[in-house]
Amino acid sequence: MRNGKEVTKLGEYMHDQPVVPRTKDEKDAVVNRLKRIEGQVRGIQKMVEEDRYCIDILVQISAINAALKKVGFSVAERHTKHCVSDAIQTGKGYEAIDELMEIMKQFSK
């Protein structure tokens, strides 16, 4: 919520870019994790095409969900340490916390 209105569109969030730009190592780490997840998804597609056992497919889907959550929590941690911290120091803390809580509600669904 921001100014009494629920924030639902990405363009309505406080910043378009992080307050502190991500380092090359941070970007590389997240991109590499996402590429591994992308490979896992392609693996599941192949499993379906090969008519593999449903439980095996479900186990892989669960692994992908866990991997995506791990990436999401990593991004959320960085956001909290940099963007939310900066917002608190500049007097926009409540707005940043509301924004973070709203996205964490979506993230935890």
Buried (B, 14 or more C-beta within 10 A) or exposed (E): EBEEEEBEEEEEBBEEEBBEEBEEEBEEBBEEBEEEBEEBEEBBEEBEEEEEEEEEBEEBBEBBEEBBEEBBEBBBEBBBEBBBBBBBEEEBBEBBBBBBEBBEEEBEE
